[in-house]
Amino acid sequence: MNSWGDMVACIKEDWRAHGRDWTKPGFRAVAVHRFGNYRMQVRSKWLRAPLSVLYRMLYRRVRNVYGIELPYSVQLGRRVVFEHQGAVVIHGDSVIGDECILRQGVTLGNRHLESPREAPVLGARVNVGAGAKILGQLSIGDDACIGANAVVLSDVEPGQTVVGIPARPVAVSRAGQVKQVGCA
């Protein structure tokens, strides 16, 4: 995002992805994130300084009022949806692909104190259930589903669904019933 027009175009896409409702906390969090990225493109320190003050105020409001911690340093794809507010914490070095959906209580974070820069990478169209924790330097493949309250500690293949603590892959039968994969 290099220009004001690029930022506005992304925010319009985000607005449509959030059901054309500007009052949704998820939309507001993403819009503030986009603004935070834009202000870093302003070369003049004198022009960037007031934008940084405004960004910090907006970021803290979103974090404190809605409970969505989404730093500008996160690499956020297009049309990412934060479905619900509350207790959403995203590591600043995380990567979230296009058209992902994250729900309340989701954490994308590091796993070990001695490696604070390690963060998850989510592919495109990843669906993350409420309360899920994705920890460490790992990769979640495109079109993967992370079950509610799952704790993901290893890579997830594209299209795979994982559930449980720690998260394990499941298969869905033709009848729509979920069964464990690799369990005796």
C-alpha positions as CSV (number, residue, x, y, z in Angstrom):
1,M,0.0,0.0,0.0
2,N,1.9,3.0,-1.3
3,S,-0.6,5.7,-1.6
4,W,-3.7,7.2,0.0
5,G,-5.8,5.8,-2.9
6,D,-4.4,2.3,-2.3
7,M,-5.4,2.5,1.4
8,V,-8.9,3.7,0.6
9,A,-9.4,0.9,-2.0
10,C,-8.3,-1.7,0.6
11,I,-10.6,-0.3,3.2
12,K,-13.5,-0.4,0.7
13,E,-12.8,-4.1,0.1
14,D,-12.7,-4.7,3.9
15,W,-15.9,-2.8,4.3
16,R,-17.7,-5.1,1.8
17,A,-16.1,-8.1,3.4
18,H,-17.5,-7.0,6.8
19,G,-21.1,-6.9,5.4
20,R,-21.0,-3.2,4.5
21,D,-21.3,-2.3,8.2
22,W,-18.7,0.4,9.3
23,T,-19.8,-0.1,12.9
24,K,-18.4,-3.6,13.2
25,P,-15.3,-3.7,15.5
26,G,-13.5,-6.0,13.1
27,F,-13.8,-3.6,10.3
28,R,-12.6,-0.7,12.5
29,A,-9.6,-2.7,13.6
30,V,-8.6,-3.6,10.0
31,A,-9.2,0.1,8.9
32,V,-6.9,1.3,11.7
33,H,-4.3,-1.3,10.7
34,R,-4.4,-0.1,7.1
35,F,-4.0,3.5,8.2
36,G,-1.0,2.5,10.4
37,N,0.6,0.9,7.3
38,Y,-0.1,4.0,5.2
39,R,1.4,6.4,7.6
40,M,4.7,4.5,7.5
41,Q,4.9,5.4,3.8
42,V,5.0,9.1,4.5
43,R,8.6,10.1,4.1
44,S,8.7,13.4,5.9
45,K,9.1,12.9,9.7
46,W,7.2,16.1,10.2
47,L,4.2,14.9,8.3
48,R,4.4,11.4,9.7
49,A,4.6,12.4,13.3
50,P,0.9,13.7,13.6
51,L,-0.3,10.7,11.7
52,S,1.6,8.4,14.1
53,V,0.0,10.1,17.1
54,L,-3.4,9.6,15.5
55,Y,-2.7,6.0,14.7
56,R,-1.6,5.3,18.3
57,M,-4.8,6.8,19.6
58,L,-6.9,4.8,17.2
59,Y,-5.0,1.6,17.8
60,R,-5.3,1.9,21.6
61,R,-9.0,2.6,21.3
62,V,-9.6,-0.5,19.2
63,R,-7.5,-2.6,21.6
64,N,-9.1,-1.3,24.8
65,V,-12.7,-0.9,23.7
66,Y,-13.1,-3.9,21.3
67,G,-10.3,-6.2,22.5
68,I,-8.7,-6.6,19.1
69,E,-4.9,-6.2,19.2
70,L,-3.8,-5.9,15.5
71,P,-0.5,-4.0,15.2
72,Y,0.4,-2.3,11.9
73,S,3.4,-4.5,11.5
74,V,1.2,-7.6,10.8
75,Q,1.2,-8.5,7.1
76,L,-2.5,-8.5,6.5
77,G,-4.1,-9.8,3.3
78,R,-7.1,-8.4,1.5
79,R,-10.6,-8.9,2.8
80,V,-9.6,-10.4,6.1
81,V,-12.6,-10.5,8.5
82,F,-12.6,-10.3,12.3
83,E,-15.9,-11.9,12.8
84,H,-16.3,-11.0,16.5
85,Q,-14.6,-8.8,19.0
86,G,-12.9,-9.7,22.3
87,A,-9.5,-11.1,23.3
88,V,-8.1,-11.2,19.8
89,V,-4.3,-11.0,20.0
90,I,-2.1,-11.0,16.8
91,H,1.7,-11.1,17.0
92,G,3.3,-8.2,15.2
93,D,5.3,-10.5,13.0
94,S,2.3,-12.7,11.9
95,V,1.2,-13.0,8.3
96,I,-2.5,-13.4,7.5
97,G,-3.5,-14.3,4.0
98,D,-6.3,-13.1,1.8
99,E,-10.0,-13.7,2.9
100,C,-9.2,-15.3,6.3
101,I,-11.8,-15.3,9.0
102,L,-10.8,-14.9,12.7
103,R,-13.2,-15.1,15.6
104,Q,-13.2,-14.0,19.2
105,G,-10.5,-15.2,21.6
106,V,-8.0,-16.1,18.7
107,T,-4.3,-15.8,19.5
108,L,-1.5,-15.8,16.9
109,G,1.6,-15.7,18.9
110,N,5.1,-17.0,19.7
111,R,5.6,-20.2,21.6
112,H,8.9,-19.7,23.4
113,L,10.3,-16.7,25.3
114,E,13.7,-17.1,23.9
115,S,12.4,-16.7,20.3
116,P,10.1,-13.7,20.5
117,R,10.1,-13.0,16.7
118,E,8.6,-16.3,15.7
119,A,5.0,-16.0,14.6
120,P,2.5,-18.0,12.6
121,V,1.8,-17.6,8.8
122,L,-1.8,-18.1,7.7
123,G,-2.5,-18.9,4.0
124,A,-5.5,-17.7,2.1
125,R,-9.0,-18.4,3.2
126,V,-8.1,-19.9,6.5
127,N,-11.1,-20.2,8.9
128,V,-10.1,-19.9,12.6
129,G,-12.6,-20.9,15.2
130,A,-13.3,-19.1,18.5
131,G,-10.7,-19.4,21.2
132,A,-8.1,-21.0,18.9
133,K,-4.4,-20.5,19.7
134,I,-1.9,-20.8,16.9
135,L,1.6,-20.6,18.5
136,G,5.1,-20.5,17.1
137,Q,6.8,-20.3,13.7
138,L,4.4,-22.5,11.7
139,S,2.5,-22.4,8.5
140,I,-1.3,-22.9,8.1
141,G,-2.1,-23.9,4.5
142,D,-4.7,-22.3,2.2
143,D,-8.3,-23.2,2.9
144,A,-7.5,-24.8,6.3
145,C,-10.0,-24.8,9.1
146,I,-8.9,-24.5,12.8
147,G,-11.5,-25.7,15.2
148,A,-12.8,-23.7,18.2
149,N,-10.4,-23.8,21.2
150,A,-7.8,-25.7,19.2
151,V,-4.2,-25.2,20.2
152,V,-2.1,-25.5,17.0
153,L,1.6,-26.2,17.6
154,S,2.6,-27.6,14.2
155,D,2.1,-26.9,10.5
156,V,-1.4,-27.5,9.0
157,E,-1.6,-28.8,5.4
158,P,-3.8,-26.9,2.9
159,G,-7.4,-27.8,3.1
160,Q,-7.0,-29.7,6.4
161,T,-9.2,-29.3,9.4
162,V,-7.6,-29.6,12.8
163,V,-9.3,-29.7,16.3
164,G,-8.3,-30.4,19.9
165,I,-5.4,-29.8,22.3
166,P,-2.9,-30.2,20.7
167,A,-4.6,-29.8,17.4
168,R,-4.9,-32.9,15.2
169,P,-6.3,-33.4,11.8
170,V,-9.8,-34.7,11.3
171,A,-11.6,-36.1,8.2
172,V,-15.2,-35.5,7.3
173,S,-17.2,-38.4,6.0
174,R,-19.7,-38.1,3.2
175,A,-22.5,-38.1,5.8
176,G,-21.0,-35.0,7.3
177,Q,-19.8,-36.7,10.5
178,V,-16.3,-35.8,11.8
179,K,-13.9,-38.7,12.6
180,Q,-10.3,-38.6,13.9
181,V,-7.6,-39.4,11.4
182,G,-4.8,-41.7,12.6
183,C,-6.6,-42.8,15.8
184,A,-7.0,-46.4,16.8
